[in-house]
């Protein structure tokens, strides 16, 4: 199904140029190492990646034979002119460049046709378009490993997919930040973390995570619990508007509590679907934010431990 690129979309794409971040090769290597077995015989599409700048392209080009890829394709957005696609087929040493008629916007008919033929999408899409970008991958039933802002966990549609075990967070950025190289014309009012000896600018973001729907064994490891609820009930107050207890820190989740409990949103980084059920996000029975003794809590995920029986 083709979609017209309206002025609204083009305006958004223009805005997206303001959050153009180049992922470091070391961070790509660190995360993609968990998924090596998924790439054999597959067509990988990096659809937000200028090959002259992109370390995603570099990673897959260098590891094409090692991963057993069938094809590697990259396209990128050009604001005011047609873009191009670059592809490597069956490990040929020379990449094939093909001029596009459109500007490489991931929503353009040309890029959607490339998406349809691809198996796995790996990239760092514009954060300002993340929700729309992910929706497209879901619509076309694509496997993916992409970077996004942790705040996206709170979007109703994305949280529903996380709770339903349709997508999940990657492994290598749990609880940590990531550094990006930014363009030379990156706005001066933004915080620059460092400038290297070649004049390249870098920013660091603590709220960025990998999002994926390719499985890896580490996400099925149980969260080890040490604390007990019974005998320490005073440490776990109940919500005013939902029948559940509040847990302020992930490490304080009680190992002996069989009912619903509320945990910080960062729990989603350690969520093992075999160990826990996700019940709901943030709201109580009155559809208002969860409160304890009349005070609002930070955003909470309501969960239940499958390993504990009454």
QUIJOJO-V932119 format. One record per backbone hydrogen bond with DSSP energy under -0.5 kcal/mol. CO is the residue of the C=O (numbers start at 1). NH is the residue of the N-H. E is the energy in kcal/mol with one decimal. If there is no record, write none. Layout:
{{CO/NH/E} {CO/NH/E}}
//
This chain:
{{4/6/-1.0} {6/10/-2.2} {7/11/-2.5} {8/12/-1.9} {9/13/-2.5} {10/14/-2.2} {11/15/-2.1} {12/16/-2.1} {13/17/-1.0} {14/17/-0.7} {15/18/-1.9} {16/19/-1.8} {17/20/-0.8} {19/21/-0.7} {19/127/-0.6} {20/183/-0.6} {21/23/-0.6} {22/181/-2.3} {24/28/-1.7} {25/29/-2.7} {26/30/-1.8} {27/31/-1.7} {28/32/-2.7} {29/33/-1.2} {31/34/-1.9} {32/35/-1.7} {33/36/-0.6} {35/38/-2.3} {36/39/-1.4} {39/42/-2.2} {42/44/-0.6} {42/70/-2.6} {42/71/-1.4} {43/119/-2.5} {43/120/-2.1} {44/73/-2.5} {45/47/-0.8} {45/122/-1.5} {46/49/-0.7} {46/75/-2.0} {49/51/-0.7} {50/53/-2.4} {50/54/-3.0} {54/58/-1.5} {55/59/-2.5} {56/60/-2.2} {57/61/-2.7} {58/62/-2.4} {59/63/-1.7} {61/64/-0.8} {63/67/-2.7} {64/68/-0.8} {64/69/-2.1} {68/41/-3.8} {70/90/-2.4} {71/44/-2.6} {72/88/-2.3} {73/46/-3.1} {74/86/-2.2} {75/49/-2.6} {83/100/-2.6} {84/76/-0.6} {85/98/-2.6} {86/74/-2.4} {87/96/-3.2} {88/72/-2.4} {89/92/-1.8} {95/97/-0.5} {96/87/-1.9} {98/85/-2.7} {102/83/-2.6} {103/78/-2.8} {105/108/-2.4} {108/112/-2.4} {109/113/-2.0} {110/114/-1.6} {111/115/-2.4} {112/116/-2.2} {113/117/-1.1} {114/118/-0.7} {115/118/-1.0} {119/143/-1.6} {120/45/-2.7} {121/145/-2.3} {123/147/-1.3} {126/129/-1.6} {127/130/-1.3} {129/133/-2.8} {130/134/-3.0} {131/135/-2.0} {132/136/-1.6} {133/137/-1.6} {134/138/-2.2} {135/139/-2.5} {136/140/-2.1} {137/142/-2.5} {138/141/-1.3} {143/121/-2.4} {144/213/-1.7} {144/214/-0.6} {145/123/-1.2} {146/211/-3.6} {148/209/-3.0} {149/152/-2.1} {150/153/-1.9} {151/154/-1.7} {152/155/-1.6} {155/159/-3.3} {156/160/-2.0} {157/161/-1.3} {158/162/-2.2} {159/163/-3.1} {160/164/-1.7} {161/166/-3.0} {161/167/-1.1} {162/165/-1.3} {168/212/-2.8} {171/174/-1.1} {173/176/-1.9} {178/205/-2.9} {179/24/-0.7} {180/203/-2.5} {181/22/-3.2} {182/201/-0.6} {183/186/-1.7} {187/190/-1.6} {190/192/-0.6} {191/193/-0.5} {194/202/-2.3} {196/199/-2.1} {200/196/-2.2} {201/182/-2.2} {202/193/-2.6} {202/194/-1.5} {203/180/-2.9} {205/178/-2.7} {207/150/-4.0} {209/148/-2.5} {210/170/-2.5} {211/146/-2.9} {212/168/-2.5} {216/219/-1.3} {217/220/-1.8} {218/221/-1.4} {222/224/-0.6} {227/255/-3.2} {229/232/-2.6} {232/235/-2.1} {233/236/-1.9} {237/246/-2.9} {241/285/-3.5} {242/244/-2.0} {244/239/-2.2} {245/262/-3.2} {249/252/-1.6} {250/253/-1.8} {254/257/-0.6} {256/258/-0.6} {260/245/-1.4} {261/303/-3.0} {262/247/-2.6} {263/301/-2.8} {264/267/-2.1} {265/268/-1.8} {266/269/-1.7} {267/270/-2.1} {268/271/-0.6} {271/273/-0.6} {272/275/-1.7} {272/276/-2.3} {275/306/-2.8} {275/307/-0.8} {277/279/-0.6} {277/304/-2.1} {280/282/-0.5} {280/302/-2.8} {281/283/-2.2} {282/290/-2.0} {284/287/-1.8} {288/284/-3.0} {290/297/-1.9} {291/240/-3.0} {292/295/-1.9} {295/292/-2.8} {299/265/-0.8} {300/282/-2.9} {301/263/-2.5} {301/303/-0.6} {302/279/-3.3} {302/280/-1.2} {303/261/-2.4} {304/277/-2.6} {304/306/-0.6} {305/308/-0.9}}
//
